[in-house]
């Protein structure tokens, strides 16, 4: 019976991991793809703008 209790946690984690991967793959693309891409592009543009902003001396 010890082998069952030793195998249950890895099996449960594997099942949840497979479910997570399937969910991620299924959510790629679709009708919201353009909106998601636009949000990522906007976030990257903001990050690049902050990097390019000159900092005042002494900071």
N, C-alpha and C positions, 0 to 999 in steps of 0.2 A: 504494500500500500504506500510505502514511502516513495516509490517511483512515480506514482500518480501525483502526489503533492509536489514533487520536484518538477514535474513536467507542466503542471497547470499554469504557473505564471508566464513562462516563455510562450506557451501556446496562446494564451490570452493576449499577450503583447503583440504577437505575430498577427493575430486576427485583426486587432485594432490598427496596426500599421498598414496592413493590406487595405483595410477600409479607408484609411486616410489617403493612401496613394490613389485608390480608385476615385475617391471624391475629388482630389486635386486634378486628376486627369479629366474627369467628366466636366469640371467647371471651367476648363480651358476653352477659349473661343466662345461661340454662341452669341446671343444678342447683346450681351454686356461687354463684349471684348473691346469695342471702340471706346466705351466709357472708361474701362479699367486702364487701357493704354493711355488715354488722355490724362488720367489722374497720375499715373506714374511719370509721364513726360513732364507734367507740371511740377511734381515734387522734385524731379531731377533738375529742372530749370531753376527752381528756387534754391536748391543746394549749390548749384554752380554760381548763381548770382551772389550768394553769401560768401563763397570762397573768393570771388573776384573783387569784392568790396574792399577798398584799402582801409586798413585800421589806423586810427590816430596814433601818433607817436606817444610812447610812454605806457602803452597798454599791453 
